[in-house]
Amino acid sequence: MELRPEPISTSVSHNLEKLLQRFSHNEHLVVRNFTKKDGQSLASIIYLNILVDENILNQQIIRKMSEDLLYPKGQVDEAITGSLYSLGAVRLLPHLDAVVNMITDAGFVIFVEGRSESYGMVLPGYETRSIEEPKLEPNVRGPREGFTEDLQINLGMVYRRLKTADLKSKSYLIGRRSQTKVTILYLDNQVDPAVLDKLMRKLDAIDLNVLGDSAQIEEWIQDNTFSPFPQILNTERPDRVVTALNRGKIAIITDGTPIALIAPSSFFEMMHPSEDLYERFYFANFLRLIRLITLFTSLFGPSLYIALTTFHLEMIPTPLMMAFVSAKAGIPFPSFVEAFIMEVAFEVLREASLRLPRTLGQSVSIVGALIIGEAAVQSGIVSRPVVIVVAMTGIASFTIPSFSTAIALRMLRFPLMLLAASTGVFGLSLGLLAIILHLCSLRFCGVPFLEPIDSGNWRSSLKKFFLLPVRYRSASTYEKKFVSTPPVKGSFLLGNEGEEYEER
């Protein structure tokens, strides 16, 4: 049974007593009272001084209200509204729970004697980080703006790039204690209504005490919680969010974090950074091919070396095989143990470089890798080919644009190494088959994770892999074909090229 929110009393002193009980032992709560000469209460202002801009509040609200109440030309309500509406939007709060939410959301509240509603206004005064270039998604060419921790600034960067009334938004308060504001954005004539409805139901079902980051939303709403692969794309670039919205996606922006979520997303979208759209199409396609090669190198590099040197020496060219055999002379460990030792050392160095101060992290990672690799070879623990294979695998993992996807590939590398050491290429093939079947089984709100391969449309698949010249993927071509006929329920627009996926 739901508890009804406590109503606001017509007595200011009674309301203040209730609020002081809720904010007991909070030294930052400030109460300003307005009274007549005979001591009769007229109104009170309540706020948290660490959240509200006190300078603006004192100069434009409290001083003006004091003058209007000392020399009243009308009612108390008129004096208050005359002071408030000059600043911005004013909300009428019907119960004490709404009052508490307003105060904790960097706002102030005004109680008026004889009124069963209170006035509220958000007036943040805390410091926010300025707009900077994204740290995780740097671009050689393209916009240099990145999201910050302030929700309003992030929404403004998106709205500034999409000047259309079709851009819709809906806000949620998630977290019983944190009451974190989360906003979803979508283009009304692009988004699939079925996907939007399912996503809204998932957001309504989130039950957390404190929402600290969008990663908690990502883990809660994804269909397969235990999959190592991220099923929702995360980005800190507003231009990437705008591109995704134009392709029928939904953006989830959370207050307090610079990372926005884009849903639904596919595996191949996580392999294509936003910079591809700002380069010449043939150069972007060349880089996409390189990333596909490094994807397989990052995943299968060490395991393929283990399988060939342990079970399938006949598949290696004779000169190369002789070089491997001579390099392994005197090494006490099999290839699997060598690769495992170097992979663990590489992961430790990578983690250490992230935790150290920025001025030391890069030098420690480079010098540490050189020293440890050379020392391991000189001491006869590992062979030089293993060091080369692990180094190439580590470098290949850095080319994956999505950090979360790169982590998943790094984790899968170890079970694939174990399979290769057990049964050679046969075990490696079983591991690859298991990964492909798992990827094919992933869905988000009915949209396949391996879309557009699951769509059965080879033209759509090619357009997803390869970037066309801009004139063949322009907005005018897309709008001409699709804006006049919004997508029906059960279909999902794949992109500006106009291909469509029918939900099966």
Disulfide bonds with the S-S distance in Angstrom:
none
